[in-house]
Amino acid sequence: MTKKHHRTQNPSAEKPTESEPTWRDLVRAVFARQEGGAALSLSQLYDALGDTAKARKNPTYQATIRRTLQQDETLEPAGVRGTWKLKGSR
């Protein structure tokens, strides 16, 4: 007889609900609030997002923010290490 292995869902890997923003939504919102498409440092992003409900549930939220920056096609490094900007902004 073969045993079937059932995957248990990781509760910390919850999918966002329709009302809960994604990390991409949160990061883009921070950039949208910047005058003239100003670049933001990682520490500025951590400060802006660190107190959100999503960050409080995620002990590795800083790594998640970095991954989101790298995967978002609308953002790019701003030239100074650890600084990001919207693509096409100066």
DSSP file (Angstrom, degrees, kcal/mol; ACC not computed):
  #  RESIDUE AA STRUCTURE BP1 BP2  ACC     N-H-->O    O-->H-N    N-H-->O    O-->H-N    TCO  KAPPA ALPHA  PHI   PSI    X-CA   Y-CA   Z-CA
    1    1 A M              0   0    0      0, 0.0     2,-0.4     0, 0.0     0, 0.0   0.000 360.0 360.0 360.0 136.9    0.0    0.0    0.0
    2    2 A T        -     0   0    0      1,-0.0     2,-0.4     0, 0.0     0, 0.0  -0.773 360.0-135.2 -97.4 136.3    1.3    3.4   -0.9
    3    3 A K        -     0   0    0     -2,-0.4     2,-0.5     1,-0.0    -1,-0.0  -0.718  14.4-138.2 -88.0 136.7    1.1    6.3    1.5
    4    4 A K        -     0   0    0     -2,-0.4     2,-0.6     2,-0.0    -1,-0.0  -0.823  13.0-144.0 -93.9 130.7   -0.1    9.6    0.2
    5    5 A H        -     0   0    0     -2,-0.5     2,-0.5     2,-0.0    -2,-0.0  -0.827  11.6-157.7 -95.4 126.3    1.8   12.6    1.5
    6    6 A H        -     0   0    0     -2,-0.6     2,-0.4     0, 0.0    -2,-0.0  -0.884  14.3-130.8-104.5 131.5   -0.2   15.6    2.0
    7    7 A R        -     0   0    0     -2,-0.5     2,-0.4     1,-0.0    -2,-0.0  -0.630  17.7-140.3 -77.7 133.0    1.5   19.0    2.0
    8    8 A T        -     0   0    0     -2,-0.4     2,-0.3     1,-0.0    -1,-0.0  -0.784  23.8-114.0 -91.7 139.4    0.6   21.1    5.0
    9    9 A Q        -     0   0    0     -2,-0.4     5,-0.1     1,-0.1     3,-0.0  -0.527  23.2-123.8 -75.2 135.5    0.1   24.7    4.2
   10   10 A N    >   -     0   0    0     -2,-0.3     3,-1.8     1,-0.2    -1,-0.1  -0.694  15.6-153.2 -78.2 113.7    2.6   27.1    5.7
   11   11 A P  G >  S+     0   0    0      0, 0.0     3,-0.7     0, 0.0    -1,-0.2   0.777  93.3  58.5 -63.1 -24.9    0.6   29.6    7.7
   12   12 A S  G 3  S+     0   0    0      1,-0.2    -2,-0.1    -3,-0.0    -3,-0.0   0.620  96.7  64.3 -79.0 -10.0    3.3   32.2    7.4
   13   13 A A  G <  S+     0   0    0     -3,-1.8    -1,-0.2     2,-0.0    -3,-0.1  -0.191  75.6 159.9-102.8  40.8    3.0   32.0    3.6
   14   14 A E    <   -     0   0    0     -3,-0.7     3,-0.0     1,-0.1    -2,-0.0  -0.327  41.2-121.9 -64.7 142.2   -0.5   33.3    3.5
   15   15 A K        -     0   0    0      1,-0.1    -1,-0.1     7,-0.0     2,-0.1  -0.605  36.5-100.0 -79.4 145.3   -1.8   34.6    0.2
   16   16 A P        -     0   0    0      0, 0.0    -1,-0.1     0, 0.0     2,-0.1  -0.377  35.1-126.6 -66.0 144.1   -3.0   38.2    0.4
   17   17 A T    >   -     0   0    0      4,-0.1     3,-0.7     1,-0.1    -3,-0.0  -0.344  32.4 -97.2 -79.3 171.2   -6.7   38.7    0.6
   18   18 A E  T 3  S+     0   0    0      1,-0.2    -1,-0.1    -2,-0.1     0, 0.0   0.840 127.1  44.3 -60.1 -31.7   -8.5   40.9   -1.9
   19   19 A S  T 3  S+     0   0    0      2,-0.1    -1,-0.2     0, 0.0     0, 0.0   0.635  98.1  84.5 -88.7 -13.4   -8.4   43.8    0.6
   20   20 A E  S <  S-     0   0    0     -3,-0.7     2,-0.0     1,-0.0     0, 0.0  -0.781  79.9-128.1 -92.6 126.9   -4.8   43.2    1.7
   21   21 A P        -     0   0    0      0, 0.0    -4,-0.1     0, 0.0     2,-0.1  -0.328  19.8-120.6 -70.2 153.8   -2.2   44.9   -0.6
   22   22 A T     >  -     0   0    0      1,-0.1     4,-2.3    -6,-0.1     5,-0.2  -0.381  29.2-104.8 -81.3 168.9    0.7   42.9   -2.0
   23   23 A W  H  > S+     0   0    0      1,-0.2     4,-2.9     2,-0.2     5,-0.2   0.900 124.8  54.7 -60.8 -39.5    4.3   43.8   -1.2
   24   24 A R  H  > S+     0   0    0      1,-0.2     4,-2.7     2,-0.2     5,-0.2   0.925 107.3  50.0 -60.3 -44.0    4.5   45.2   -4.7
   25   25 A D  H  > S+     0   0    0      1,-0.2     4,-2.0     2,-0.2    -1,-0.2   0.930 112.7  46.9 -58.0 -46.3    1.5   47.4   -4.0
   26   26 A L  H  X S+     0   0    0     -4,-2.3     4,-1.6     2,-0.2    -2,-0.2   0.921 113.8  46.2 -64.4 -45.5    3.1   48.7   -0.8
   27   27 A V  H  X S+     0   0    0     -4,-2.9     4,-1.8     1,-0.2     3,-0.2   0.930 113.0  49.5 -64.6 -45.4    6.5   49.4   -2.3
   28   28 A R  H  X S+     0   0    0     -4,-2.7     4,-2.4    -5,-0.2    -1,-0.2   0.868 106.7  56.9 -62.4 -35.7    5.0   51.2   -5.3
   29   29 A A  H  X S+     0   0    0     -4,-2.0     4,-1.2    -5,-0.2    -1,-0.2   0.877 104.3  52.2 -63.6 -37.4    2.8   53.3   -3.0
   30   30 A V  H  < S+     0   0    0     -4,-1.6     3,-0.5    -3,-0.2     4,-0.3   0.930 112.0  45.5 -64.4 -44.2    5.9   54.6   -1.2
   31   31 A F  H >< S+     0   0    0     -4,-1.8     3,-1.5     1,-0.2    -2,-0.2   0.872 107.0  59.4 -66.1 -35.8    7.5   55.6   -4.5
   32   32 A A  H 3< S+     0   0    0     -4,-2.4    -1,-0.2     1,-0.3    -2,-0.2   0.786 100.4  56.9 -63.9 -27.0    4.2   57.2   -5.7
   33   33 A R  T 3< S+     0   0    0     -4,-1.2     2,-0.3    -3,-0.5    -1,-0.3   0.564  86.5 102.2 -80.4  -8.1    4.3   59.5   -2.7
   34   34 A Q  S X  S-     0   0    0     -3,-1.5     3,-1.0    -4,-0.3     2,-0.3  -0.582  77.9-117.4 -81.8 136.4    7.8   60.9   -3.6
   35   35 A E  G >  S-     0   0    0     -2,-0.3     3,-1.1     1,-0.2    -1,-0.1  -0.528  91.6  -5.5 -69.2 131.1    8.0   64.3   -5.3
   36   36 A G  G 3  S-     0   0    0     -2,-0.3    54,-0.3     1,-0.3    -1,-0.2   0.721 123.0 -67.0  60.6  25.2    9.4   64.1   -8.8
   37   37 A G  G <  S-     0   0    0     -3,-1.0    49,-0.3    -6,-0.2    -1,-0.3   0.855  74.8-169.7  67.5  35.2   10.3   60.4   -8.7
   38   38 A A    <   -     0   0    0     -3,-1.1    48,-0.2    -7,-0.1    -1,-0.1  -0.208  23.5-108.9 -59.4 146.8   13.0   60.8   -6.0
   39   39 A A        -     0   0    0     46,-0.1     2,-0.4    39,-0.1    46,-0.2  -0.431  31.1-148.8 -73.6 151.8   15.2   57.8   -5.3
   40   40 A L  E     -A   84   0A   0     44,-3.1    44,-3.1    -2,-0.1     2,-0.1  -0.968   5.4-134.5-125.7 140.7   14.7   56.0   -2.0
   41   41 A S  E  >  -A   83   0A   0     -2,-0.4     4,-2.1    42,-0.3    42,-0.2  -0.478  29.7-110.4 -83.9 162.1   17.3   54.1    0.1
   42   42 A L  H  > S+     0   0    0     40,-2.1     4,-3.0     1,-0.2     5,-0.2   0.902 120.2  55.0 -57.9 -40.8   16.6   50.7    1.6
   43   43 A S  H  > S+     0   0    0      1,-0.2     4,-2.3     2,-0.2    -1,-0.2   0.875 106.5  50.9 -64.6 -35.0   16.5   52.3    5.0
   44   44 A Q  H  > S+     0   0    0      2,-0.2     4,-2.4     1,-0.2    -1,-0.2   0.904 112.4  46.7 -65.4 -40.6   13.8   54.8    3.9
   45   45 A L  H  X S+     0   0    0     -4,-2.1     4,-2.1     2,-0.2     5,-0.2   0.912 111.4  50.8 -67.1 -42.3   11.7   51.9    2.5
   46   46 A Y  H  X S+     0   0    0     -4,-3.0     4,-2.3     1,-0.2    -2,-0.2   0.920 112.7  47.3 -60.5 -42.8   12.2   49.9    5.7
   47   47 A D  H  < S+     0   0    0     -4,-2.3     4,-0.4     1,-0.2    -2,-0.2   0.911 113.6  47.5 -64.0 -42.7   11.1   52.9    7.7
   48   48 A A  H  < S+     0   0    0     -4,-2.4    -1,-0.2     1,-0.2    -2,-0.2   0.821 126.1  27.4 -69.3 -31.2    8.1   53.5    5.5
   49   49 A L  H >< S+     0   0    0     -4,-2.1     3,-1.8    -5,-0.1     6,-0.4   0.572  95.1  89.8-109.1 -11.8    6.9   49.9    5.5
   50   50 A G  T 3< S+     0   0    0     -4,-2.3    -3,-0.1     1,-0.3    -2,-0.1   0.720  89.8  48.0 -63.6 -23.1    8.2   48.5    8.7
   51   51 A D  T 3  S+     0   0    0     -4,-0.4    -1,-0.3    -5,-0.1    -2,-0.1   0.303  85.4 114.1-102.1   9.7    5.1   49.4   10.7
   52   52 A T  S <> S-     0   0    0     -3,-1.8     4,-2.3     1,-0.1     5,-0.2  -0.408  79.0-115.1 -75.4 157.6    2.5   48.0    8.2
   53   53 A A  H  > S+     0   0    0      1,-0.2     4,-1.2     2,-0.2    -1,-0.1   0.878 117.3  55.1 -58.5 -38.1    0.4   45.0    9.2
   54   54 A K  H  4 S+     0   0    0      1,-0.2     4,-0.4     2,-0.2    -1,-0.2   0.904 109.2  45.9 -64.6 -41.5    2.1   43.0    6.5
   55   55 A A  H >4 S+     0   0    0     -6,-0.4     3,-1.2     1,-0.2     6,-0.3   0.878 107.4  57.3 -69.6 -37.8    5.6   43.7    7.9
   56   56 A R  H 3< S+     0   0    0     -4,-2.3    -1,-0.2     1,-0.3    -2,-0.2   0.787 108.5  48.0 -64.3 -25.5    4.5   43.0   11.5
   57   57 A K  T 3< S+     0   0    0     -4,-1.2    -1,-0.3    -3,-0.2    -2,-0.2   0.537 106.5  65.5 -87.6  -7.3    3.5   39.5   10.3
   58   58 A N    X   -     0   0    0     -3,-1.2     3,-1.5    -4,-0.4    -1,-0.2  -0.901  58.5-169.5-123.9 103.1    6.7   38.9    8.4
   59   59 A P  T 3  S+     0   0    0      0, 0.0     3,-0.2     0, 0.0    -1,-0.1   0.697  93.7  48.4 -65.1 -16.6   10.0   38.7   10.5
   60   60 A T  T 3> S+     0   0    0      1,-0.2     4,-1.9     2,-0.1     3,-0.4  -0.110  70.9 131.2-110.6  35.2   12.0   38.8    7.2
   61   61 A Y  H <>  +     0   0    0     -3,-1.5     4,-2.5    -6,-0.3     5,-0.2   0.820  67.1  59.2 -61.0 -31.2   10.1   41.8    5.8
   62   62 A Q  H  > S+     0   0    0     -3,-0.2     4,-2.2     1,-0.2    -1,-0.2   0.922 107.3  45.8 -65.4 -41.5   13.4   43.6    4.9
   63   63 A A  H  > S+     0   0    0     -3,-0.4     4,-2.5     2,-0.2    -1,-0.2   0.872 111.4  53.7 -65.4 -36.2   14.5   40.7    2.6
   64   64 A T  H  X S+     0   0    0     -4,-1.9     4,-2.4     2,-0.2    -2,-0.2   0.895 107.6  50.1 -65.6 -39.9   11.0   40.6    1.1
   65   65 A I  H  X S+     0   0    0     -4,-2.5     4,-2.3     2,-0.2    -2,-0.2   0.930 111.1  49.1 -62.9 -45.2   11.2   44.4    0.3
   66   66 A R  H  X S+     0   0    0     -4,-2.2     4,-2.1     1,-0.2    -2,-0.2   0.919 112.1  48.2 -61.2 -43.6   14.6   43.8   -1.3
   67   67 A R  H  X S+     0   0    0     -4,-2.5     4,-1.9     1,-0.2    -1,-0.2   0.903 110.1  52.6 -63.4 -41.1   13.2   40.9   -3.4
   68   68 A T  H  X S+     0   0    0     -4,-2.4     4,-1.5     1,-0.2    -2,-0.2   0.909 108.4  50.7 -61.5 -42.9   10.2   43.0   -4.4
   69   69 A L  H  < S+     0   0    0     -4,-2.3     3,-0.2     1,-0.2    -1,-0.2   0.916 111.4  48.0 -59.9 -44.2   12.5   45.8   -5.6
   70   70 A Q  H  < S+     0   0    0     -4,-2.1    -1,-0.2     1,-0.2    -2,-0.2   0.811 116.2  43.1 -68.4 -30.2   14.6   43.3   -7.7
   71   71 A Q  H  < S+     0   0    0     -4,-1.9     2,-0.6    -5,-0.2    -1,-0.2   0.628  89.0  97.5 -92.8 -14.4   11.5   41.7   -9.3
   72   72 A D    ><  -     0   0    0     -4,-1.5     3,-1.6    -3,-0.2    -4,-0.0  -0.662  59.1-157.6 -83.5 117.3    9.5   44.8  -10.0
   73   73 A E  T 3  S+     0   0    0     -2,-0.6    -1,-0.2     1,-0.3    -4,-0.0   0.577  88.9  62.7 -71.1  -9.2   10.0   45.8  -13.6
   74   74 A T  T 3  S+     0   0    0     12,-0.1    13,-2.8    14,-0.0     2,-0.3   0.474  99.0  65.2 -92.7  -2.0    8.9   49.5  -12.9
   75   75 A L  E <   +B   86   0A   0     -3,-1.6    11,-0.2    11,-0.3     9,-0.0  -0.849  57.7 176.7-120.7 155.4   11.9   50.0  -10.5
   76   76 A E  E     -B   85   0A   0      9,-2.6     9,-2.5    -2,-0.3    -6,-0.1  -0.986  40.9 -83.3-151.2 157.7   15.6   50.1  -11.0
   77   77 A P  E     -B   84   0A   0      0, 0.0     7,-0.3     0, 0.0     4,-0.1  -0.346  33.9-142.2 -60.4 144.9   18.8   50.8   -8.9
   78   78 A A        -     0   0    0      5,-3.1     6,-0.2     2,-0.4     3,-0.1   0.347  45.4 -97.6 -95.3   6.2   19.5   54.5   -8.7
   79   79 A G  S    S+     0   0    0      4,-0.4     2,-0.5     1,-0.2     5,-0.1  -0.099 101.6  89.2 106.5 -36.7   23.3   54.3   -9.0
   80   80 A V  S >  S-     0   0    0      3,-0.1     3,-1.9     1,-0.1    -2,-0.4  -0.838  94.0 -98.0 -95.4 131.6   24.1   54.4   -5.3
   81   81 A R  T 3  S+     0   0    0     -2,-0.5     3,-0.1     1,-0.3    -1,-0.1  -0.176 108.4  14.6 -51.4 131.4   24.2   51.0   -3.6
   82   82 A G  T 3  S+     0   0    0      1,-0.2   -40,-2.1   -41,-0.1     2,-0.4   0.628 101.5 115.0  79.2  13.9   21.0   50.3   -1.8
   83   83 A T  E <   -A   41   0A   0     -3,-1.9    -5,-3.1   -42,-0.2    -4,-0.4  -0.964  42.4-173.2-121.2 135.6   19.1   53.1   -3.5
   84   84 A W  E     +AB  40  77A   0    -44,-3.1   -44,-3.1    -2,-0.4     2,-0.3  -0.866   5.1 178.6-127.1 156.5   16.1   52.5   -5.9
   85   85 A K  E     - B   0  76A   0     -9,-2.5    -9,-2.6    -2,-0.3     2,-0.2  -0.944  40.1 -84.5-147.4 166.8   14.0   54.7   -8.2
   86   86 A L  E >   - B   0  75A   0    -49,-0.3     3,-2.0    -2,-0.3   -11,-0.3  -0.547  60.8 -95.2 -69.9 140.9   11.2   54.5  -10.6
   87   87 A K  T 3  S+     0   0    0    -13,-2.8    -1,-0.1     1,-0.3     3,-0.1  -0.333 110.1  19.3 -58.6 136.7   12.4   53.5  -14.1
   88   88 A G  T 3  S+     0   0    0      1,-0.3    -1,-0.3    -3,-0.1     2,-0.2   0.291  96.9 116.0  87.2 -10.0   13.0   56.6  -16.2
   89   89 A S    <         0   0    0     -3,-2.0    -1,-0.3     1,-0.1   -52,-0.1  -0.576 360.0 360.0 -89.9 159.0   13.1   59.1  -13.4
   90   90 A R              0   0    0    -54,-0.3    -1,-0.1    -2,-0.2   -53,-0.1   0.438 360.0 360.0 -97.5 360.0   16.3   61.0  -12.6
